[in-house]
Amino acid sequence: MKVYKSFFIKNRETLPSAILLLTLFSSFFLSAQNWNTSTGGNPQRNGLSNQYGPSDETLLWSGGLNSVIAEPPVSDSIYLAAVRIHNLGDFAQGSKIVMMDIRNGDTLWTKNLPLDFPATDWYNKISAIKDGVLYASRSGNSNQSYLYALDVFDGSVLWKSESLIDESASEGLNFLTNGDLIVGNTQSVLRMNKSDGTTVWETYRLGYQNGAELAIYDSKIYGIVNDMGFVKVAAFDSSTGVVLYKTSALDGGLVQQHGLFIGLDGAIYFPRSQNNPITDSLYSFTDNGGEFTQNWSIPIHYIPFSSSGIGPDGSVYSYSRSGKVIRINHITGNVTDSSQVILYGNASYPRMSIDAAGIVNVTNGGFSDGAFFSFNADLTLRWQTPITNVYIGGSLIGWDGTLVICGVGSDIRAYRGDLTAATDEGLSKLESECSILFPNPFKDKLNLQADPLLVGSSFVVYDYTGKSVFTGIISSEISTYDLSHLSSGIYLLGIGNDKENLVKLKKE
């Protein structure tokens, strides 16, 4: 098993007491969630995080490598990755993948992928990040490329995909529960083995330029297909790639520039976006297990390369034709609240993230009139700030609630997450000792990465009854433990005799 190296904190005295690499929740609370896909942040692509974002516009840090266009970031624990394009006229050398420390913005490494399919190679493009691996390619704008799996520590290549992919500029990978990759190509749905990038299956669907990304819920994959010249929403079997069933035909042509997303109850939301005031609508469907039922549809704005969202109460957030963010009752389809106008001038590529308190964060996708807005759940304004040429550069909510937006030039901004709000919801006291457990979920072996100050400390693994099932000593900064004797299920790990601050583990 490859042990992924990581960036260590050597001087504890320089850190705020609130910093953790893996936020420690009290028993039975959720573990930290990462933003591992560029559009929507999670397998449902609904933009909802279980972390608490910033309470105000206090900057944690700003800066970064120069870029002439804003590309979306991804994040996993302390790792924050984005592509910075400094020369639009140079596909070979004009862009870089940059890996940063989300806590302070420090550059950890940069990389330029090889031109290995020169007939159609594009700029470097990040697809996703998960469990110590960054996935990137030179696909985009209907250009094909191989997918690379890179070590998050140093950018070294772990594997190169067997098949070519052709994701568009705004799309990214998705992941099944076993870690296998699901790729939304413009003309196919593709499953890759996470270990070596080999193709497990590929199902063709034909005819799309963008909006090809896929959402996952309850072991099913959802996306759009071309069925006899009509666009339909389809459910795919994740084991075989077989199309299980489809909706009826939806109005409009084949071009689609916005992917679907999924609500908390499994409802499928499909923004039909073609710059056509007759057909641009948000559809809601229920998967009944063998067919789809349409619940409602409402008119929406033309929103190419954008993202919509789901609130923690199930509310649906999208964009009205008057350029406002709207809050929609997920049962009835009625608009309950609306914001001020955010889509004005050349602003038309909005990106959305929603935190655990229901705060709605939106970049409007504008260029000269680019801006960021933070709204309460009822879409009253909390604060806003201009971000020139924000395009599709935000926003992301990281593992500790840090909100990141990528602009142009050296304008990458990180706003401090609201740790006080998290405490109010049951987050136990934070420690300055830093540790990460990976992979999580695990199968047989668990790796523990610890601050040097924790070396020599004991730890205990408990089952959910509170019974101790494994004890160990942190022998080095990275240690590996064999837990193959444990049954599949949920466990809790504590350092020393601390039974209040426990990390949730899952054994597959």
Buried (B, 14 or more C-beta within 10 A) or exposed (E): EEBBBBBEBEEBEEBEEBBBBBBBBBBEBEBBBBBBBBBBBBBBBBBBBBBBBBBEBEEBBBBBBEBBBBBBBBBBBBBBBBBBBBEEEEBEEBBBBBBBBBBBBEEBBBBBBBEEBEEBBBBBBBBBBBBBBBBBBBBBBBBBBBBBBBBBBEBEEBBBBBBBBBBBBBBBBBBBEEBBBBBBBBBBBBBBBBEEBEEBBBBEBEBBBBBBBBBBBEEBBBBBBBBEEBBBBBBBBBEEBEBBBBBEEBBBEBBBBBBBBBBBEBBBBBBBBBEBEEBBBBBBBBBEEEBBEBBBBBBBBBBBBBBBBBBBEBBBBBBBBEBBBBBBBBEEBEBEBBBBEBBEEEBBBBBBBBBBBBBBBBBBBBBEBBBBBBBBBEBEEBEBEEBBBBBBBBBBBBBBBBBBBBBBBEBBBBBBBBBEBBBEEEBBEBBBBBBBBBBBBBEEEBBBBBBBBBEEBEBBBBBEEEEEBBEBEBBEBBBEBEBEEBEEEEBBBBBEEBEEBBBBBBBE
